[in-house]
Amino acid sequence: MRPFTDVLRDIRKGRVVDTLSEELAEVVRAVLDTNKPGELTLTLKISPQGKGDNALIVSAASKQKVPRAKLPDALFFADLDGDLLRDDPTQNRMFADAKERVDPLTGEVTQLGA
């Protein structure tokens, strides 16, 4: 019996094996990065080429399930204009320059005495 891997290497002049190798490496890296499971599935479809002969058409398709890392949430504050800001616009800056004034509603900084 001919080994399965030999037949796989013959499909599309080896491009299927090359593609699967790249996809496997991608899944493995993602599993290591995320500590979540991943999958790589190979499907071979074998169809008769015609009636009455022994010629067959072999088609290969692969499907990946690459785990993705959850992006961290970020905390923002909204001002009256609906803008999202990293600093709370209703609070003065703790270390604001004495020459500046922070509007508590908008977070806008104005220069004093200028």
Secondary structure by P-SEA (a helix, b strand, c coil): cccaaaaaaacccaaaaaaaaaaaaaaaaaaaacccccbbbbbbbbbbccccccbbbbbbbbbbbcccccbbbbbbbbcccccccccccccccccccccccccccccbbbbccc
